[in-house]
Amino acid sequence: MTQSATAFSSDFEDVTTQHLVRVAGWGVLLIGCSIAMLLALDTPVQTGRVLFNLGAGLVGGLALVLARLRHWRLAAHLLVWGVWLFVTLVAVRNGGVHGPNLLNYPVLIVLAGWMLGGRATVLLTVLTGVLFALFFWADARGWMPQVPEGNTLAYAVYLCGILLLTAAATLLSRRNYLGRVDDAQRTASHLAASEAELRKLLRAVEQSPESVVITDLQGCIEYVNQAYLLRTGYARDEVLGRSSAAFSSNGLAPAQRQGLQETLARGEVWAGEQVNQRKDGTSLAEAVVVAPIRQPDGRISHFVELKQDITERKRAADEIHRLAHYDVLTSLPNRSMLVEHLTGLQVPPGHDGPARVHALLLLDLDRFTTFNDARGSEMGDRLLCAVALRLSQQLPPEGLLVRVAGDEFAIVLHGLGGDMAQAGRNALAFAAQMQAALGQPLRLQGDAAPTQWTASTGITLYPQSGEDAVHDALRRASTALHRAKALGGGQVAFFEREMGQAAELRFRVERELRHAIGAGELRLFLQSQVDVQGQVVGAEVLVRWQHPRDGLVSPAVFIPVAEGSDLIVLLGRWVLEQSCLLLARPAFAGQRVRLSVNLSARQFRQPDFVDELRQMLARSGADPTRLTLEVTEGLVIDDFDDVVAKMHELVALGVEFSLDDFGTGYSSLAYLKRLPIRELKIDRSFVRDASTNADDGALVEAILSVARHFGMRVVAEGVETQAQADYLVAHAPAIVCQGFLFSRPEPQADWLARCAPVDAALNENSH
């Protein structure tokens, strides 16, 4: 379409122009027909003039028909050029330049300007000028006809019609002009507001802390903000016009890049993370959003990339992951990573083939606590790092070394074969190799002499079945480790089923014993202590467990379990409180009979033990002078001064102390001199063979000599034969004997009925 046609078409989209077509069409129709009717009344009738005016009127009518059919362009052309033609014919008949019809031409030029556009108006003006020139030339030569006598009324109608048509066209044109001016002002105002918004948006984008990149549809960069330049290190002219992929997509995998292109091709927004590079080559992690920019017609013209620097956030996330899965001191994987790794080795459901066998080794450094206390935690940390390095050097390529906690490490061995026996042999061979490596001297920074170390190791195979869980494997390895530690330093123990059964029994006993202490299932037993005349001078307090399912449980079953946990404190507290209540009975108030209560080292070391015992004695009303606390030599090994202070506090109350199993431990005479010990107990192992074995006899005589020197009572336990009793009495006439020869342990009530009839009688009277 040409420029004039385009302009012409756009003119006719204007409502004012359409009004002009209608007004001009009606004006031409009415004026032409009216004048033709008036001229038809003249005498004689000038047929040519009538037909010409009628033709002009018909042109206006036809233009209205075309306008009705919305053919505005044809209607405008017909109206302008058709009227111009008929006016010209009328003007020729009416005398040319002397006729009144020349007034039509200016009106037609004005209408052409509004309805047909610039080119048609210029053409019409030129043709009209040429026509006027012809009129003047013909008139000068006398070729033009004389102006005919006119119809005055027709002339008046013509002048009025021209006047009205000119006024209507002028008013419509003025209204159109004012409307256009108003539209232009509003447009200018909107443009100013839009420009202000654009400047504000540009400032916001330019000053945004996040990178903003705008590209064309081919991905070439057209704009970057200041944050992008500062973050990447590039200058603006280094990136403008270049492909964005050269700077922004190098961190995407091929599949991600393909997904980005497909998403943008669908006109959708893409979001993801990229690891790009700055100009200096350093990594730049970014969260990127790429969105299409649409024009008002919905067409996508550009793409905008919004980038947020997440380098520090990624670094922090990596650090959190490292702290959650790796040990801070040694940088080895931690227990959490070990659990995840073992979980991945489980037999998948539905697996029919032979499962790969792996080995889990738990290592605990021997004597580490002693080393750490003696040399300090810093040297202890250096030792742990050196051991971790030494172990990692022995680790197979597919193995995993973990620091579980403290001085405990774990190793997972892979590819040991599908045969359990062969896998076990391979695991034991590796453990021996590892022990040998640890036995090599370790030189620590700041330590002049090299250090040699050993570790206790527990081993289990994993998985042992499809249902074998991670916690089961850890429990088995821990059980084997405890067995290795019990065997001594530098030992290796392989988990056996019996170990698991023993651990399960120990766990069950501990759980049920904890309930039994508070549920009244414990029973107090007494074993008499007699002098050389066979008179009862005291009794040792023993405890038994009346289990609701298993009956009377031997102390050999539950005492070791209690000593391995905090239950020994609860159990000892219960026995001590029951003993105080027993001492408060009339039988003990009227007789010089003592009660001996075994005291565990853990219970004695409780900070409030002295106050607790003092309160028990006060509540029960027991005589503290009738109470003897039996302690072992191991009690005084650690924190000797605190032990002596507590003993002296209790001795001040009247409580006496007995040193149990004397001769089986350190038997240091130095601490005997400082401790307020009133009694020594000879262990049953010496008593059993004293009369028949010279060495045991010599030991018993030595103990008796020590007791005489320090003025202590002596109690011999485990006296089961008359020969043993005679031997003891012969060497120590004042000795007190305890054993099956005189009395077996018996329930508290039975002992009271036999040895304290007064108390038994009072019990019967009270009932």
C-alpha positions, 0 to 999 in steps of 0.5 A, a space after each residue: 500500500 502506498 503512503 497516500 493510500 495508507 494516510 487515506 485509509 487512516 483518515 477514514 478511520 476518523 469519525 469526523 471525516 466520516 461525518 464530513 462524508 455524510 454532511 457533504 453527501 447530503 449537502 450536495 444531494 439537497 443543493 443539486 436537486 433543489 437547484 435543478 427543481 427551481 431551474 426546471 420552473 424557468 421559462 424557457 427551461 434550460 435543460 442542460 443546466 437542470 441536468 447538470 445540477 441534477 447530476 451533481 445531486 445524484 453524485 451526492 446521493 450515490 456517495 451516501 449509498 456508498 457511505 451506508 455500505 461503509 465504502 468510505 473511500 469510494 464515497 469520498 472520491 465520488 463526492 469530490 471528483 464527481 461534484 468537481 466535474 459537474 460544477 465544471 460543466 455548469 461553470 462552462 455553461 454559466 460564463 466561466 470566470 463570470 459565473 457564480 459557480 466558482 465558489 464551489 471549488 474552494 469548498 471542494 478543495 477543503 473537503 478534499 483536504 479532510 477526506 482524501 488527504 494531501 496528494 488528492 488535495 494538491 492534485 485537485 488544486 492544480 487541476 482547479 488552477 489549470 481550469 481557471 487559467 483556461 477560463 481566463 484564456 477562453 474569456 479573453 478570446 471571447 469564447 466563453 458564453 454570456 452569463 445567462 439570466 439566472 433564477 434568483 431563487 435558485 441562486 439564493 438556494 445555491 449561495 445558502 447551500 454553499 454557505 451552510 456546507 462551508 460552515 458545517 465543514 469548518 465546524 466539523 474540521 475545527 472540532 476534529 482539530 480541537 479533539 486532535 489537540 486534546 488527544 495530543 496533549 493527553 498523549 504528551 502528558 501520558 508520554 511525560 508520565 511514562 518517561 518519568 516511570 521509565 526513568 524511575 524504572 531505569 534507575 531501579 534496574 541500574 541501581 539494583 543489587 542483582 544483575 540484570 541482563 536484557 538480550 534480543 531473541 538471538 541471545 545477544 546482550 543489549 543491556 546490562 546494569 551496573 551490578 552485573 559489571 561489578 559482579 563479573 568484572 567485565 566492562 560494558 563494551 566487552 559484553 554488549 552485542 555478544 552472546 549471553 551464553 558466553 557469560 551466563 550458561 557455562 555452568 549448565 549441563 547440556 540437558 539443563 541448557 536444552 531445557 532452558 532453550 525449550 522453556 524460552 521457546 514456549 514463552 515461559 519463565 525459566 529458573 535455575 542455578 548456574 556456576 559461572 565465572 568472573 572475568 578473573 576466572 573465579 567461580 560465581 554461583 548464581 540463581 538465575 531467572 530468564 523471562 520473556 519480554 512481551 509487547 502490547 500485542 503479545 509478541 516476544 521481543 526480548 529476554 531479561 535475565 535476573 541473577 542473584 549471587 548465591 556464592 556465599 549461600 552455597 558456601 555456607 550450605 556446603 559448610 553446614 553439610 561438611 559440619 553435619 557429615 564430617 568431623 571438624 578436628 580430623 576432617 574425616 566423615 562422622 557418625 552421620 555419614 557412617 550411618 548413611 553409608 551403611 544404609 546404602 549397603 543394605 540388601 535391596 528388597 527383592 534381591 535374589 542374588 548373593 549379597 556383597 559382604 562388607 565389614 564394619 570395624 570399631 576402634 577405640 584407642 587404648 589409654 587415650 583418656 590417661 594420655 589426654 589428662 596427662 598431656 592436655 587436650 591439645 596434645 590429645 587432638 594432635 594424637 587423634 589427627 596423627 592416628 587418623 592419618 595413619 589409619 587413612 594410609 592403611 585404608 583400601 581405595 574403596 574403604 571408608 574411615 570415620 571418626 565416630 566420637 572421642 577416640 573411637 574410629 570406624 572403618 568400613 571394608 568393601 569387596 570382601 567376597 560373598 563367603 562369610 568365612 572368607 570375608 571374616 578372615 580378610 577383615 581379621 587380616 586387615 585388623 592385624 595390618 592396622 594394629 601393626 601400623 598403629 604400633 609404629 612410632 608416632 611423632 607428635 608436634 611438640 613432643 620430643 619422644 615418639 609415641 607408640 599406640 594400640 587400639 582395641 578393635 571390634 569387627 562384624 560383617 554386614 549385612 548378614 541378612 536382608 533384614 540386617 539394619 544399620 543399628 544392628 551392625 553398630 550394636 554388634 561391632 560395639 559389643 565386639 569392641 567391649 569384648 576386645 577392651 575387656 581382653 586388654 589393650 591392642 586386642 581384636 574381637 570378632 562378633 559372635 552370636 554369644 556376644 549378642 545374646 550376652 549383650 541382650 541379656 545385660 540390656 534386659 537385666 538393666 531395664 528390669 532392675 531399674 524397674 525392680 528398685 522402685 517396685 519393691 522386688 529387692 530383698 535384704 539378706 543377712 549372713 552372720 559373723 561370729 567370734 571364736 565362741 560362736 556368738 553372733 557379733 555382726 552380719 553382712 548385708 546382702 541383696 537379692 532380687 525376687 523377680 516376678 518371672 524368674 524367681 530369686 535372681 543371684 547377685 552374680 547376675 545383676 550386680 555386675 550390670 548395676 556396677 556398669 551403669 548408674 544403677 549401682 548408686 540407686 541399688 546402694 542407696 536402697 540397701 543402705 536405707 534398708 540397713 539403717 531401718 534394720 539397725 533401728 529395730 530393738 534387737 540391735 538397740 539391745 545387743 552389740 551386733 554390727 551390720 556391715 554394708 558393702 559400699 561401691 566406689 561410685 556411690 561413695 564418690 557422689 558429692 552428697 553421699 555424706 549428707 545423704 547418709 546422715 539424713 538416713 541415720 536421722 530419719 531411721 533413728 539408727 545407731 551409727 556406731 553399729 554401722 560398718 561400711 565395707 570399701 575396697 582398695 580401689 576406692 582410695 586409688 583416685 582422689 585420695 584426699 577427698 576419700 579421707 575427708 569423707 571417711 573422717 566426716 562419717 567416723 565423726 558420726 560413729 560409723 566405722 570402715 572395713 577394708 574388704 578383700 584386703 590383699 587382692 589389690 595394692 595393699 599399700 601400708 602407706 594409705 592404711 596409716 592415713 585411712 580411718 580403717 577399723 577392720 580388715 576382711 581377708 578375702 575368701 581366696 586366701 582363707 580357702 587354702 590357708 591351712 594347706 598351702 604355705 603361700 596362702 598361709 603366709 599371706 594370711 599371717 601377714 594380714 593378721 600381723 598388719 591388723 595387730 600392728 594397726 589395732 584393727 579387727 579382722 574378719 575372715 570371709 568364706 570359712 566353710 570347713 572346721 579346719 579353716 576355722 581352727 587355723 584362723 583361731 590358732 593364729 588370731 584368737 580374736 578373729 571374726 569368721 563369716 562363711 557357710 560353716 556358721 551361716 548361709 545368707 538368709 532372708 532378713 526375717 529369718 535371720 531376725 527370728 533366729 539371731 534376734 528373738 527379742 525383735 521377733 517377739 516384738 513383731 509378733 506382739 505388734 500384730 
